[in-house]
Amino acid sequence: MLRIKRHSIVTSACIFVTIVLSRAAFAEDQAPAAFNAEEAVKNLRGETDLLWLMVAGFLVFFMQAGFAYVETGFSRKKNAVNILMKNISDFLVGSLGFWIIGFSLMFGPQLIAGFGVGAPRFFDELLEGPDGKPVAYNYAFLFFQMVFAGTAATIVSGAMAERTKFISYIFFSLICSAIIYPLFGSLAWSNLFDSKNVGWLASKNFIDFAGSTVVHSLGGWMGLAGTIALGPRIGKFGSGHEVKPILGHNMSMSVMGMFILWFGWFGFNPGSTGAVKDGAFAIIAITTNLAACAGGFTAILTSWVLFKRPDVSMVVNGVLGGLVAITAGCNNVDPKGAVAIGGIAGVLVVYGVLLLDWLKIDDPVGAVSVHGLAGAWGTLAVGLFANPNYGAGPAGLFYGGGTAQLAAQALGVGVAFLWAFPVSFVVFSLMKYIPFIGLRVPASEEIEGLDIIEHGIEAYPEET
């Protein structure tokens, strides 16, 4: 009997221990993993940076509406639909071309190490991880760069307004976004996607934080090539250096477009940080805004002095010129430098428009002055006004840095022109002889207006 009791006690004890251990093991399995604060903060920062990059990209995308409004307002109403169609279509074909091949040319593994041009990789090859699954950051980076490519392409539209065949412009937009823009961009920005992929201009310490040259000057020089290849609009120039003004039809639209572009620029420049961790985007927003204000103000004063009245079209372009100019150095200059850069750009834009008219180069919206000249000036200005306390970059000439940075900036400006202008001019010139494409509309169509003949619709139909 005692043995039975002892056996029962032992058995019960074993069962009890087994149950306790089982419950402990189950509880351990069900318990949440230990909280890793450092890992959580890292994940949150990554997701926040990803969100900021996408929001900034959405703002840059909205700039397409600004360009459409500015260019349409500066053009005559008989060509309004044509301008709108070009601004819609260049983003459509440009995005597709950049996705298909342009992105890999700009950011893919380099064909020649240290140069910058990527090996062509079509469609999604750079967007997936080693396991073949899509990488969210890669897609965000593609989108942000895609809207930049669209900006470069749409700049050309304004310089070639009111006499260009629609099909030839779309054909060039595809070439621009797929080849011309990404090949130059790879020299300066290829390391933004892969830090080991340092392009040739980047290796020379060329600084263009958000694209005064990579985007804007490149677009301006392509537009210059296009307007020279086309020739001026009918009736624009008389004998000698006589200029016959061809006024835009809607300044309200152009001013609205300017404000949309100004708003979008807060994605263009601050968004180029790609991150929010150190708050640099707030400083960049201020330098961007001050340069725009200075550019508009000096354009008012300059046009007032030259024309005896403040010209609203010059003020619109002065603001845009200030924005374009600060884009290269927005991360590397202090507010005083930003005001100087934007202010000089506003004056330069007004005189640039007058210079092109004197040379009988017809640029209906001032795109060459705003994007080409102001972009080149802003890029060079980094070598003058770069403050080493801003952006942890080099010191410009006015901050004790000597001329080394100025030389690097001049190299980038020169290479951009020597690439974009001649290549674009050749493409535009060849278009004249390509069947079913051509370049310029017939004189009768230009006189009547491109809207009805090219698109079968008017922006402002007569009331019946």
C-alpha positions as a Markdown table, in Angstrom:
| # | Residue | x | y | z |
|---|---|---|---|---|
| 1 | Met | 0.0 | 0.0 | 0.0 |
| 2 | Leu | 2.8 | 2.4 | 0.9 |
| 3 | Arg | 4.5 | 1.5 | -2.4 |
| 4 | Ile | 1.3 | 2.3 | -4.3 |
| 5 | Lys | 1.0 | 5.7 | -2.6 |
| 6 | Arg | 4.7 | 6.5 | -3.3 |
| 7 | His | 4.2 | 5.5 | -6.9 |
| 8 | Ser | 1.2 | 7.7 | -7.2 |
| 9 | Ile | 3.0 | 10.6 | -5.6 |
| 10 | Val | 5.9 | 10.2 | -8.0 |
| 11 | Thr | 3.6 | 9.9 | -11.0 |
| 12 | Ser | 1.7 | 12.9 | -9.9 |
| 13 | Ala | 4.8 | 14.9 | -9.4 |
| 14 | Cys | 6.1 | 13.9 | -12.9 |
| 15 | Ile | 2.8 | 14.9 | -14.5 |
| 16 | Phe | 2.9 | 18.2 | -12.6 |
| 17 | Val | 6.5 | 19.0 | -13.7 |
| 18 | Thr | 5.7 | 18.0 | -17.3 |
| 19 | Ile | 2.6 | 20.4 | -17.3 |
| 20 | Val | 4.6 | 23.2 | -15.8 |
| 21 | Leu | 7.5 | 22.8 | -18.3 |
| 22 | Ser | 5.1 | 22.5 | -21.2 |
| 23 | Arg | 3.2 | 25.7 | -20.2 |
| 24 | Ala | 6.6 | 27.5 | -19.8 |
| 25 | Ala | 7.7 | 26.4 | -23.2 |
| 26 | Phe | 4.4 | 27.4 | -24.7 |
| 27 | Ala | 4.5 | 30.8 | -23.0 |
| 28 | Glu | 8.1 | 31.3 | -24.3 |
| 29 | Asp | 7.0 | 30.4 | -27.9 |
| 30 | Gln | 4.0 | 32.8 | -27.6 |
| 31 | Ala | 6.0 | 35.7 | -26.0 |
| 32 | Pro | 6.8 | 38.6 | -28.3 |
| 33 | Ala | 10.4 | 39.0 | -29.3 |
| 34 | Ala | 12.5 | 41.4 | -27.3 |
| 35 | Phe | 11.9 | 45.0 | -28.5 |
| 36 | Asn | 14.9 | 46.3 | -30.4 |
| 37 | Ala | 14.6 | 50.1 | -30.2 |
| 38 | Glu | 17.5 | 50.7 | -32.5 |
| 39 | Glu | 16.1 | 48.5 | -35.3 |
| 40 | Ala | 12.6 | 50.1 | -34.9 |
| 41 | Val | 14.0 | 53.6 | -35.2 |
| 42 | Lys | 16.0 | 52.5 | -38.3 |
| 43 | Asn | 12.9 | 51.0 | -39.9 |
| 44 | Leu | 10.9 | 54.1 | -39.1 |
| 45 | Arg | 13.5 | 56.4 | -40.6 |
| 46 | Gly | 13.7 | 54.3 | -43.8 |
| 47 | Glu | 9.9 | 54.4 | -44.2 |
| 48 | Thr | 9.8 | 58.1 | -43.5 |
| 49 | Asp | 12.5 | 58.8 | -46.1 |
| 50 | Leu | 10.7 | 56.7 | -48.6 |
| 51 | Leu | 7.5 | 58.6 | -48.0 |
| 52 | Trp | 9.3 | 62.0 | -48.3 |
| 53 | Leu | 10.9 | 60.9 | -51.6 |
| 54 | Met | 7.5 | 59.9 | -53.1 |
| 55 | Val | 5.7 | 63.1 | -51.8 |
| 56 | Ala | 8.5 | 65.2 | -53.3 |
| 57 | Gly | 8.1 | 63.3 | -56.6 |
| 58 | Phe | 4.4 | 64.0 | -56.6 |
| 59 | Leu | 5.2 | 67.7 | -56.3 |
| 60 | Val | 7.6 | 67.6 | -59.2 |
| 61 | Phe | 5.0 | 65.8 | -61.3 |
| 62 | Phe | 2.6 | 68.6 | -60.6 |
| 63 | Met | 5.2 | 71.0 | -62.2 |
| 64 | Gln | 4.0 | 69.6 | -65.6 |
| 65 | Ala | 0.8 | 71.5 | -65.0 |
| 66 | Gly | 2.8 | 74.7 | -64.3 |
| 67 | Phe | 4.8 | 74.3 | -67.5 |
| 68 | Ala | 1.6 | 73.8 | -69.5 |
| 69 | Tyr | 0.1 | 76.9 | -68.0 |
| 70 | Val | 3.1 | 79.2 | -68.5 |
| 71 | Glu | 3.8 | 78.1 | -72.0 |
| 72 | Thr | 0.1 | 78.2 | -73.1 |
| 73 | Gly | -0.3 | 81.7 | -71.6 |
| 74 | Phe | 2.7 | 83.0 | -73.4 |
| 75 | Ser | 1.5 | 81.6 | -76.8 |
| 76 | Arg | -1.3 | 82.8 | -79.0 |
| 77 | Lys | -4.8 | 81.3 | -78.4 |
| 78 | Lys | -4.8 | 79.7 | -81.9 |
| 79 | Asn | -2.0 | 77.4 | -80.7 |
| 80 | Ala | -3.2 | 76.8 | -77.1 |
| 81 | Val | -4.4 | 73.2 | -77.6 |
| 82 | Asn | -1.1 | 72.3 | -79.4 |
| 83 | Ile | 1.0 | 73.5 | -76.4 |
| 84 | Leu | -1.2 | 71.6 | -74.0 |
| 85 | Met | -1.0 | 68.4 | -76.1 |
| 86 | Lys | 2.8 | 68.7 | -76.2 |
| 87 | Asn | 3.0 | 69.1 | -72.4 |
| 88 | Ile | 0.8 | 66.1 | -71.9 |
| 89 | Ser | 2.5 | 63.9 | -74.5 |
| 90 | Asp | 6.1 | 64.6 | -73.7 |
| 91 | Phe | 5.6 | 63.3 | -70.2 |
| 92 | Leu | 3.8 | 60.2 | -71.5 |
| 93 | Val | 6.5 | 59.1 | -74.0 |
| 94 | Gly | 9.3 | 60.5 | -71.8 |
| 95 | Ser | 8.2 | 58.4 | -68.8 |
| 96 | Leu | 8.0 | 55.3 | -71.0 |
| 97 | Gly | 11.4 | 55.9 | -72.6 |
| 98 | Phe | 13.1 | 56.6 | -69.3 |
| 99 | Trp | 11.7 | 53.4 | -67.8 |
| 100 | Ile | 12.6 | 51.3 | -70.8 |
| 101 | Ile | 16.2 | 52.3 | -71.1 |
| 102 | Gly | 17.0 | 55.8 | -69.8 |
| 103 | Phe | 17.1 | 54.8 | -66.1 |
| 104 | Ser | 19.7 | 52.0 | -66.8 |
| 105 | Leu | 21.8 | 54.4 | -68.9 |
| 106 | Met | 21.8 | 56.9 | -66.1 |
| 107 | Phe | 22.1 | 54.7 | -63.0 |
| 108 | Gly | 23.1 | 51.2 | -64.1 |
| 109 | Pro | 26.5 | 49.5 | -63.7 |
| 110 | Gln | 29.0 | 51.5 | -65.8 |
| 111 | Leu | 30.2 | 50.4 | -69.2 |
| 112 | Ile | 33.5 | 52.1 | -68.4 |
| 113 | Ala | 34.4 | 52.3 | -64.7 |
| 114 | Gly | 34.7 | 55.9 | -63.5 |
| 115 | Phe | 32.9 | 57.4 | -66.6 |
| 116 | Gly | 29.3 | 57.1 | -65.7 |
| 117 | Val | 27.3 | 55.7 | -68.6 |
| 118 | Gly | 25.4 | 52.6 | -67.6 |
| 119 | Ala | 25.1 | 49.4 | -69.5 |
| 120 | Pro | 21.6 | 49.2 | -71.1 |
| 121 | Arg | 19.3 | 47.1 | -69.0 |
| 122 | Phe | 15.7 | 47.1 | -70.2 |
| 123 | Phe | 12.5 | 47.6 | -68.2 |
| 124 | Asp | 12.7 | 46.4 | -64.5 |
| 125 | Glu | 16.1 | 44.8 | -64.2 |
| 126 | Leu | 17.5 | 47.5 | -61.8 |
| 127 | Leu | 14.3 | 47.6 | -59.7 |
| 128 | Glu | 14.4 | 44.1 | -58.3 |
| 129 | Gly | 16.5 | 42.6 | -55.5 |
| 130 | Pro | 18.8 | 39.5 | -55.8 |
| 131 | Asp | 15.7 | 37.3 | -55.2 |
| 132 | Gly | 13.8 | 38.8 | -58.1 |
| 133 | Lys | 11.3 | 40.6 | -55.9 |
| 134 | Pro | 10.6 | 44.4 | -56.3 |
| 135 | Val | 12.5 | 46.7 | -54.0 |
| 136 | Ala | 10.2 | 49.6 | -52.8 |
| 137 | Tyr | 13.0 | 52.1 | -52.6 |
| 138 | Asn | 14.2 | 51.4 | -56.1 |
| 139 | Tyr | 10.7 | 52.1 | -57.4 |
| 140 | Ala | 10.5 | 55.4 | -55.4 |
| 141 | Phe | 13.9 | 56.4 | -56.8 |
| 142 | Leu | 12.8 | 55.6 | -60.3 |
| 143 | Phe | 9.7 | 57.7 | -59.9 |
| 144 | Phe | 11.6 | 60.7 | -58.6 |
| 145 | Gln | 14.1 | 60.5 | -61.4 |
| 146 | Met | 11.3 | 59.9 | -64.0 |
| 147 | Val | 9.6 | 63.2 | -63.2 |
| 148 | Phe | 13.0 | 65.0 | -63.4 |
| 149 | Ala | 13.4 | 63.5 | -66.9 |
| 150 | Gly | 9.9 | 64.8 | -67.8 |
| 151 | Thr | 10.9 | 68.3 | -66.7 |
| 152 | Ala | 14.0 | 68.3 | -69.0 |
| 153 | Ala | 11.9 | 67.2 | -71.9 |
| 154 | Thr | 9.1 | 69.7 | -71.4 |
| 155 | Ile | 11.5 | 72.7 | -71.4 |
| 156 | Val | 12.1 | 72.2 | -75.1 |
| 157 | Ser | 8.4 | 72.7 | -75.9 |
| 158 | Gly | 8.3 | 76.4 | -75.0 |
| 159 | Ala | 11.3 | 77.3 | -77.1 |
| 160 | Met | 9.8 | 75.6 | -80.1 |
| 161 | Ala | 6.3 | 76.8 | -79.7 |
| 162 | Glu | 3.8 | 77.7 | -82.4 |
| 163 | Arg | 5.5 | 76.3 | -85.5 |
| 164 | Thr | 6.7 | 72.7 | -84.7 |
| 165 | Lys | 5.0 | 69.6 | -86.0 |
| 166 | Phe | 3.4 | 67.7 | -83.2 |
| 167 | Ile | 4.8 | 64.3 | -84.3 |
| 168 | Ser | 8.4 | 65.6 | -84.5 |
| 169 | Tyr | 8.2 | 67.1 | -81.1 |
| 170 | Ile | 7.0 | 63.8 | -79.6 |
| 171 | Phe | 9.7 | 61.9 | -81.4 |
| 172 | Phe | 12.3 | 64.2 | -79.9 |
| 173 | Ser | 10.8 | 63.9 | -76.4 |
| 174 | Leu | 11.3 | 60.2 | -76.6 |
| 175 | Ile | 15.0 | 60.6 | -77.7 |
| 176 | Cys | 15.6 | 63.2 | -75.0 |
| 177 | Ser | 14.2 | 61.1 | -72.1 |
| 178 | Ala | 15.6 | 57.8 | -73.2 |
| 179 | Ile | 19.1 | 58.9 | -74.4 |
| 180 | Ile | 20.2 | 62.6 | -74.3 |
| 181 | Tyr | 19.2 | 63.4 | -70.8 |
| 182 | Pro | 20.2 | 60.1 | -69.1 |
| 183 | Leu | 23.6 | 60.0 | -70.8 |
| 184 | Phe | 24.6 | 63.4 | -69.5 |
| 185 | Gly | 22.9 | 62.8 | -66.1 |
| 186 | Ser | 25.0 | 59.7 | -65.6 |
| 187 | Leu | 28.2 | 61.8 | -65.6 |
| 188 | Ala | 27.0 | 63.8 | -62.6 |
| 189 | Trp | 24.4 | 61.7 | -60.7 |
| 190 | Ser | 25.1 | 58.0 | -61.3 |
| 191 | Asn | 26.3 | 57.6 | -57.7 |
| 192 | Leu | 22.9 | 58.6 | -56.3 |
| 193 | Phe | 21.6 | 55.1 | -56.9 |
| 194 | Asp | 24.8 | 53.2 | -56.2 |
| 195 | Ser | 27.5 | 55.1 | -54.3 |
| 196 | Lys | 30.2 | 53.0 | -56.0 |
| 197 | Asn | 29.0 | 54.2 | -59.4 |
| 198 | Val | 30.8 | 57.6 | -59.5 |
| 199 | Gly | 30.5 | 59.4 | -62.8 |
| 200 | Trp | 33.2 | 61.4 | -64.5 |
| 201 | Leu | 31.9 | 64.9 | -63.5 |
| 202 | Ala | 31.1 | 63.8 | -60.0 |
| 203 | Ser | 34.7 | 62.5 | -59.7 |
| 204 | Lys | 35.9 | 66.1 | -60.6 |
| 205 | Asn | 33.8 | 67.4 | -57.6 |
| 206 | Phe | 31.2 | 68.9 | -59.8 |
| 207 | Ile | 28.2 | 70.0 | -57.7 |
| 208 | Asp | 24.7 | 70.2 | -59.1 |
| 209 | Phe | 22.5 | 69.2 | -56.2 |
| 210 | Ala | 19.1 | 69.2 | -57.9 |
| 211 | Gly | 19.8 | 70.0 | -61.5 |
| 212 | Ser | 20.5 | 73.6 | -62.6 |
| 213 | Thr | 22.6 | 72.0 | -65.3 |
| 214 | Val | 21.7 | 68.3 | -65.4 |
| 215 | Val | 18.0 | 69.2 | -65.9 |
| 216 | His | 17.5 | 72.9 | -66.7 |
| 217 | Ser | 20.5 | 74.0 | -68.7 |
| 218 | Leu | 20.4 | 70.7 | -70.6 |
| 219 | Gly | 16.7 | 71.4 | -71.5 |
| 220 | Gly | 17.5 | 75.0 | -72.4 |
| 221 | Trp | 20.3 | 74.1 | -74.8 |
| 222 | Met | 18.1 | 71.5 | -76.4 |
| 223 | Gly | 15.5 | 74.1 | -76.8 |
| 224 | Leu | 18.1 | 76.5 | -78.3 |
| 225 | Ala | 19.0 | 73.9 | -80.9 |
| 226 | Gly | 15.4 | 73.4 | -81.7 |
| 227 | Thr | 14.5 | 77.0 | -82.2 |
| 228 | Ile | 17.5 | 77.6 | -84.4 |
| 229 | Ala | 16.8 | 74.6 | -86.5 |
| 230 | Leu | 13.2 | 75.7 | -86.9 |
| 231 | Gly | 13.8 | 79.4 | -87.6 |
| 232 | Pro | 11.6 | 82.2 | -86.2 |
| 233 | Arg | 7.9 | 82.5 | -86.4 |
| 234 | Ile | 6.4 | 84.3 | -89.4 |
| 235 | Gly | 6.3 | 88.0 | -88.7 |
| 236 | Lys | 8.6 | 87.9 | -85.6 |
| 237 | Phe | 11.5 | 89.9 | -87.1 |
| 238 | Gly | 11.7 | 92.7 | -89.6 |
| 239 | Ser | 14.7 | 94.1 | -91.4 |
| 240 | Gly | 17.9 | 94.7 | -89.4 |
| 241 | His | 17.3 | 94.0 | -85.7 |
| 242 | Glu | 13.7 | 95.1 | -85.7 |
| 243 | Val | 11.6 | 92.9 | -83.4 |
| 244 | Lys | 7.8 | 92.7 | -83.8 |
| 245 | Pro | 6.3 | 91.6 | -80.5 |
| 246 | Ile | 4.0 | 88.6 | -80.6 |
| 247 | Leu | 2.1 | 88.7 | -77.4 |
| 248 | Gly | 0.9 | 85.8 | -75.4 |
| 249 | His | -2.9 | 85.5 | -75.1 |
| 250 | Asn | -3.4 | 84.9 | -71.3 |
| 251 | Met | -1.1 | 86.3 | -68.7 |
| 252 | Ser | -3.4 | 85.1 | -65.9 |
| 253 | Met | -2.7 | 81.6 | -67.0 |
| 254 | Ser | 1.1 | 82.2 | -67.1 |
| 255 | Val | 1.1 | 83.7 | -63.6 |
| 256 | Met | -0.9 | 80.7 | -62.3 |
| 257 | Gly | 1.6 | 78.4 | -64.0 |
| 258 | Met | 4.5 | 80.3 | -62.3 |
| 259 | Phe | 3.0 | 79.7 | -58.9 |
| 260 | Ile | 2.4 | 76.1 | -59.6 |
| 261 | Leu | 6.0 | 75.7 | -60.7 |
| 262 | Trp | 7.2 | 77.6 | -57.6 |
| 263 | Phe | 5.1 | 75.2 | -55.4 |
| 264 | Gly | 6.5 | 72.2 | -57.2 |
| 265 | Trp | 10.0 | 73.4 | -56.7 |
| 266 | Phe | 9.7 | 72.7 | -53.0 |
| 267 | Gly | 9.7 | 69.0 | -54.1 |
| 268 | Phe | 12.3 | 69.5 | -56.7 |
| 269 | Asn | 15.0 | 71.0 | -54.5 |
| 270 | Pro | 14.2 | 69.9 | -50.9 |
| 271 | Gly | 13.1 | 66.5 | -52.2 |
| 272 | Ser | 16.6 | 65.9 | -53.7 |
| 273 | Thr | 17.8 | 65.3 | -50.1 |
| 274 | Gly | 16.1 | 61.9 | -50.4 |
| 275 | Ala | 15.9 | 61.9 | -46.6 |
| 276 | Val | 14.5 | 63.8 | -43.7 |
| 277 | Lys | 16.9 | 62.7 | -41.0 |
| 278 | Asp | 19.0 | 65.9 | -40.6 |
| 279 | Gly | 16.3 | 68.4 | -41.6 |
| 280 | Ala | 18.3 | 69.8 | -44.5 |
| 281 | Phe | 15.2 | 70.0 | -46.6 |
| 282 | Ala | 14.0 | 72.9 | -44.4 |
| 283 | Ile | 17.1 | 75.0 | -45.1 |
| 284 | Ile | 16.9 | 74.2 | -48.8 |
| 285 | Ala | 13.2 | 75.3 | -48.9 |
| 286 | Ile | 14.4 | 78.7 | -47.6 |
| 287 | Thr | 17.2 | 79.2 | -50.0 |
| 288 | Thr | 14.9 | 78.1 | -52.8 |
| 289 | Asn | 12.2 | 80.6 | -51.9 |
| 290 | Leu | 14.6 | 83.5 | -51.3 |
| 291 | Ala | 16.2 | 83.0 | -54.7 |
| 292 | Ala | 12.8 | 83.0 | -56.4 |
| 293 | Cys | 11.8 | 86.2 | -54.7 |
| 294 | Ala | 15.0 | 87.9 | -55.5 |
| 295 | Gly | 14.8 | 86.8 | -59.1 |
| 296 | Gly | 11.3 | 88.2 | -59.5 |
| 297 | Phe | 12.1 | 91.4 | -57.8 |
| 298 | Thr | 15.2 | 92.2 | -59.9 |
| 299 | Ala | 13.3 | 91.3 | -63.0 |
| 300 | Ile | 10.6 | 93.9 | -62.0 |
| 301 | Leu | 13.3 | 96.5 | -61.5 |
| 302 | Thr | 15.2 | 95.7 | -64.7 |
| 303 | Ser | 12.1 | 95.7 | -66.9 |
| 304 | Trp | 10.9 | 98.9 | -65.3 |
| 305 | Val | 14.2 | 100.6 | -66.1 |
| 306 | Leu | 14.5 | 99.2 | -69.7 |
| 307 | Phe | 10.8 | 99.4 | -70.7 |
| 308 | Lys | 9.6 | 102.3 | -68.5 |
| 309 | Arg | 7.0 | 99.9 | -66.9 |
| 310 | Pro | 7.2 | 96.6 | -65.0 |
| 311 | Asp | 6.5 | 93.7 | -67.5 |
| 312 | Val | 4.6 | 90.8 | -66.0 |
| 313 | Ser | 6.0 | 88.3 | -68.5 |
| 314 | Met | 9.5 | 89.3 | -67.5 |
| 315 | Val | 8.6 | 89.0 | -63.8 |
| 316 | Val | 7.2 | 85.5 | -64.4 |
| 317 | Asn | 10.5 | 84.5 | -66.0 |
| 318 | Gly | 12.5 | 86.3 | -63.4 |
| 319 | Val | 11.0 | 84.2 | -60.6 |
| 320 | Leu | 11.5 | 81.0 | -62.7 |
| 321 | Gly | 15.1 | 82.1 | -63.4 |
| 322 | Gly | 15.8 | 82.5 | -59.7 |
| 323 | Leu | 14.4 | 79.0 | -59.1 |
| 324 | Val | 16.5 | 77.5 | -61.8 |
| 325 | Ala | 19.6 | 79.2 | -60.7 |
| 326 | Ile | 19.4 | 78.1 | -57.0 |
| 327 | Thr | 18.7 | 74.5 | -57.9 |
| 328 | Ala | 22.4 | 73.6 | -58.2 |
| 329 | Gly | 23.6 | 75.1 | -55.0 |
| 330 | Cys | 20.4 | 75.1 | -52.8 |
| 331 | Asn | 22.1 | 72.7 | -50.4 |
| 332 | Asn | 25.5 | 74.5 | -50.3 |
| 333 | Val | 24.7 | 78.2 | -50.0 |
| 334 | Asp | 23.4 | 80.3 | -47.2 |
| 335 | Pro | 20.4 | 82.6 | -47.5 |
| 336 | Lys | 22.5 | 85.7 | -48.4 |
| 337 | Gly | 24.1 | 83.7 | -51.2 |
| 338 | Ala | 20.7 | 82.5 | -52.4 |
| 339 | Val | 19.4 | 86.0 | -52.7 |
| 340 | Ala | 22.5 | 87.0 | -54.7 |
| 341 | Ile | 22.2 | 84.0 | -57.0 |
| 342 | Gly | 18.5 | 84.6 | -57.6 |
| 343 | Gly | 18.8 | 88.3 | -58.0 |
| 344 | Ile | 21.5 | 88.1 | -60.6 |
| 345 | Ala | 19.5 | 85.4 | -62.4 |
| 346 | Gly | 16.5 | 87.8 | -62.6 |
| 347 | Val | 18.6 | 90.4 | -64.4 |
| 348 | Leu | 20.2 | 87.8 | -66.6 |
| 349 | Val | 16.9 | 86.5 | -67.8 |
| 350 | Val | 15.6 | 89.9 | -69.0 |
| 351 | Tyr | 18.8 | 90.6 | -70.9 |
| 352 | Gly | 18.9 | 87.1 | -72.2 |
| 353 | Val | 15.5 | 87.5 | -73.8 |
| 354 | Leu | 16.7 | 90.8 | -75.4 |
| 355 | Leu | 19.9 | 89.2 | -76.6 |
| 356 | Leu | 18.1 | 86.3 | -78.3 |
| 357 | Asp | 15.8 | 88.8 | -80.0 |
| 358 | Trp | 18.8 | 90.8 | -81.2 |
| 359 | Leu | 20.3 | 87.6 | -82.6 |
| 360 | Lys | 16.9 | 86.8 | -84.3 |
| 361 | Ile | 16.5 | 83.6 | -82.3 |
| 362 | Asp | 12.8 | 83.2 | -81.6 |
| 363 | Asp | 12.1 | 81.7 | -78.2 |
| 364 | Pro | 8.3 | 82.4 | -77.5 |
| 365 | Val | 8.4 | 81.8 | -73.8 |
| 366 | Gly | 12.0 | 82.7 | -72.9 |
| 367 | Ala | 12.9 | 79.0 | -72.1 |
| 368 | Val | 16.5 | 79.4 | -73.3 |
| 369 | Ser | 17.1 | 82.4 | -71.0 |
| 370 | Val | 15.3 | 80.9 | -68.0 |
| 371 | His | 16.7 | 77.4 | -68.1 |
| 372 | Gly | 19.8 | 77.6 | -70.2 |
| 373 | Leu | 21.4 | 80.9 | -69.1 |
| 374 | Ala | 20.1 | 81.0 | -65.6 |
| 375 | Gly | 20.9 | 77.3 | -65.1 |
| 376 | Ala | 24.4 | 77.9 | -66.2 |
| 377 | Trp | 24.8 | 80.9 | -64.0 |
| 378 | Gly | 23.4 | 79.1 | -61.0 |
| 379 | Thr | 25.8 | 76.2 | -61.5 |
| 380 | Leu | 28.8 | 78.5 | -61.8 |
| 381 | Ala | 27.6 | 80.4 | -58.7 |
| 382 | Val | 28.2 | 77.3 | -56.5 |
| 383 | Gly | 31.9 | 77.9 | -57.1 |
| 384 | Leu | 31.5 | 81.4 | -55.8 |
| 385 | Phe | 28.9 | 81.2 | -53.0 |
| 386 | Ala | 29.3 | 77.7 | -51.5 |
| 387 | Asn | 29.4 | 78.0 | -47.7 |
| 388 | Pro | 31.2 | 75.0 | -46.1 |
| 389 | Asn | 28.9 | 75.2 | -43.2 |
| 390 | Tyr | 26.0 | 74.4 | -45.5 |
| 391 | Gly | 25.7 | 70.9 | -46.9 |
| 392 | Ala | 29.2 | 70.0 | -45.5 |
| 393 | Gly | 30.6 | 70.8 | -49.0 |
| 394 | Pro | 33.5 | 72.8 | -50.3 |
| 395 | Ala | 34.0 | 76.5 | -49.9 |
| 396 | Gly | 33.4 | 78.8 | -52.8 |
| 397 | Leu | 35.7 | 81.6 | -54.0 |
| 398 | Phe | 33.9 | 84.2 | -51.8 |
| 399 | Tyr | 34.3 | 81.9 | -48.7 |
| 400 | Gly | 38.0 | 81.4 | -49.0 |
| 401 | Gly | 37.9 | 78.2 | -51.2 |
| 402 | Gly | 39.9 | 79.5 | -54.2 |
| 403 | Thr | 39.0 | 78.8 | -57.8 |
| 404 | Ala | 39.1 | 74.9 | -57.7 |
| 405 | Gln | 35.3 | 74.5 | -57.2 |
| 406 | Leu | 34.6 | 77.3 | -59.8 |
| 407 | Ala | 36.7 | 75.4 | -62.3 |
| 408 | Ala | 34.8 | 72.1 | -61.6 |
| 409 | Gln | 31.5 | 74.0 | -62.1 |
| 410 | Ala | 32.6 | 75.5 | -65.4 |
| 411 | Leu | 33.6 | 72.1 | -66.6 |
| 412 | Gly | 30.1 | 70.7 | -66.0 |
| 413 | Val | 28.4 | 73.7 | -67.6 |
| 414 | Gly | 30.7 | 73.4 | -70.7 |
| 415 | Val | 30.2 | 69.6 | -71.1 |
| 416 | Ala | 26.4 | 70.0 | -70.8 |
| 417 | Phe | 26.4 | 72.6 | -73.6 |
| 418 | Leu | 28.8 | 70.6 | -75.8 |
| 419 | Trp | 26.7 | 67.5 | -75.4 |
| 420 | Ala | 23.1 | 68.8 | -75.5 |
| 421 | Phe | 23.3 | 71.5 | -78.2 |
| 422 | Pro | 25.1 | 69.8 | -81.1 |
| 423 | Val | 23.4 | 66.4 | -80.6 |
| 424 | Ser | 20.0 | 68.0 | -80.4 |
| 425 | Phe | 20.7 | 70.2 | -83.4 |
| 426 | Val | 21.7 | 67.2 | -85.5 |
| 427 | Val | 18.6 | 65.3 | -84.4 |
| 428 | Phe | 16.3 | 68.3 | -85.3 |
| 429 | Ser | 18.1 | 68.9 | -88.6 |
| 430 | Leu | 17.7 | 65.2 | -89.6 |
| 431 | Met | 14.0 | 65.3 | -88.8 |
| 432 | Lys | 13.5 | 67.7 | -91.7 |
| 433 | Tyr | 14.3 | 64.9 | -94.1 |
| 434 | Ile | 12.5 | 62.0 | -92.4 |
| 435 | Pro | 9.3 | 61.1 | -94.3 |
| 436 | Phe | 6.1 | 61.5 | -92.4 |
| 437 | Ile | 7.8 | 63.4 | -89.6 |
| 438 | Gly | 9.5 | 66.7 | -90.8 |
| 439 | Leu | 10.0 | 69.5 | -88.3 |
| 440 | Arg | 8.1 | 72.7 | -89.1 |
| 441 | Val | 4.5 | 73.1 | -90.1 |
| 442 | Pro | 3.7 | 74.7 | -93.5 |
| 443 | Ala | 3.3 | 78.5 | -93.5 |
| 444 | Ser | -0.4 | 78.3 | -94.1 |
| 445 | Glu | -0.9 | 76.1 | -91.0 |
| 446 | Glu | 1.2 | 78.4 | -88.9 |
| 447 | Ile | -0.8 | 81.4 | -90.0 |
| 448 | Glu | -4.1 | 79.7 | -89.3 |
| 449 | Gly | -3.0 | 78.1 | -86.1 |
| 450 | Leu | -1.9 | 74.6 | -85.1 |
| 451 | Asp | -5.0 | 73.8 | -83.1 |
| 452 | Ile | -7.5 | 73.2 | -85.8 |
| 453 | Ile | -5.3 | 71.6 | -88.4 |
| 454 | Glu | -3.1 | 69.4 | -86.1 |
| 455 | His | -5.7 | 68.6 | -83.4 |
| 456 | Gly | -9.1 | 69.4 | -84.9 |
| 457 | Ile | -10.2 | 71.5 | -81.9 |
| 458 | Glu | -9.9 | 75.0 | -80.5 |
| 459 | Ala | -9.2 | 76.0 | -76.9 |
| 460 | Tyr | -11.6 | 79.0 | -77.3 |
| 461 | Pro | -14.4 | 78.1 | -79.8 |
| 462 | Glu | -16.6 | 80.8 | -80.9 |
| 463 | Glu | -20.0 | 81.0 | -79.1 |
| 464 | Thr | -22.9 | 80.1 | -81.2 |
